[in-house]
Amino acid sequence: MNQHRSHNSSFQHKQQPCKRWRDYHEQNDRGDSKSSKPNHQQHRSSGPPSPQTLSTSSELYERDFPLYKQPVEVGCFSLDSERRFFNDSRQMRYYVEPEKSPYFNLREGYRDRYVKRDESVKEKLDHILRWILANRPKLTRRSDASSSSGFDVDFVTWRGHLTKLLTTPYETQEGWLLAVTNFKGTLYVSEVETDTARRDRENRTGRHREMMYWGYKFEQYMCADKMDGYPDSSGRVNTNEAFCTVVQTRLSDHRLLFSGEVDCRDKDPGAPAPPACYVELKTSAEIRTPKQRRNFHRFKLLKWWAQSFLPGVPRVVAGFRDDRGVVVSVETFRISEISRLIKAEDNCWRPTVCMNFCSDFLSFVKRVATQDDPRVVYLLGWNPGCDVTYSVHRDSSYSFLPDWYVKEMS
């Protein structure tokens, strides 16, 4: 439920020198490493492609929309108020249609009824891995005898990491680092917090921290704990709690298993099966001018579309708020109709570019991350205006597959 942030007026990459990732490779790494480029320097997205780098220039991905199979929910899990894992749907909530012009005070309860998750604790893929161990019979085994302990999936990751990949060709401000480990023929993808992201997190203003709360408070106004219940905005907002779907799908020839948090589901007993019954909830500033409308279409709808399209969530319900944090209107956006909404905008994003880049990135990872070893991490890094580059690390601080998972799967 991130609030809207400022962007450049076009999607042209900034003409600035690419930053080095040396702080990650040198300060944090405890083991041996090999880099795809001397000095770990990223290179600009220009010139002929290199087998060791991947360009993010949007024009390279202007081709037919790739195959993307309808996502199928294979399971779910819940995290309670203390972030404990449960292999069930106990944290599921139910969407309750609001009045067309509600008056939801998103500031209410911030001072005395807010329990915030500790963002400094990096959970990596641990919750997904717990789900895999609890549901191994649901996952198809590989026919290859050499990978008999593995399962028939190419990639395991969080939905949020894939969302970042989809939006990369149009991102102008925030870079990323992704750690990849090849284990039993499956590629596990986990995020590493960049120094920039850590500094931003640690130096948030009081206003920024409160606005982050507003998104969670909006969910409280819109959701009931039971199918026949009603929202209760008098309780605590605890961001440790979560309900997550686990879906399988295929992008081009990449078989994906990923999980993502779900805000709520349609309370109608006749609603379609998950994930088609799920609803994503968002907040955004009121749109008062044509420029604000353009920015909303070009930046915010890109993130909303990517986040919901991946798991097959069909709609986003948005609460539009004033500067005081009061929701004054609610609007529903059908994911299938968002591409039509943005067609009138010049230099706007295109879904086909997003999906083709993601597909090519996964192919790049397959070519790069060839050593099947839970102790080896391939660290892929990107900054706006640069190519994707990588380095290889053994027995380093980047290792993220826990011993309990490796032992159980070996």
Buried (B, 14 or more C-beta within 10 A) or exposed (E): BEBBEEBEEEBEBEEEEBBBBEEBBEEBBEBEBEBBBEEBBBBBBEEEEEEBBBBBBBEBBEEEEBEBEEBEBBBBBBBBEEBEBBBEBBBBBBBBEBEEEBEBBBBBBBEEBBEEBEEEEEBBBBBBBBBBEBBEEEBEEBEEEEBEBBBBBBBBBBBBBBBBBBBBBBBBEBBBBBBBBBBBBBBBBBBBBBBEBEEEEEEEEEEEEBBBBBBBBBBBBBBBBEEEEEBEBEEEBBBBBBBBBBBBBBBBEBBBBBBBBBBBBBBEEEBEEBBBBBBBBBBBBEBEEEEBEBBBBBBBBBBBBBBBBBBBBBBBBBBBBEEEBBBBBBEEBEBEEBBEBBEEBEEBBBBBBBBBBBBBBBBBBBEBBEEBEBBBBBBBBBBBBBBBBBBBBBBBBBBBBBEEBBEEBE
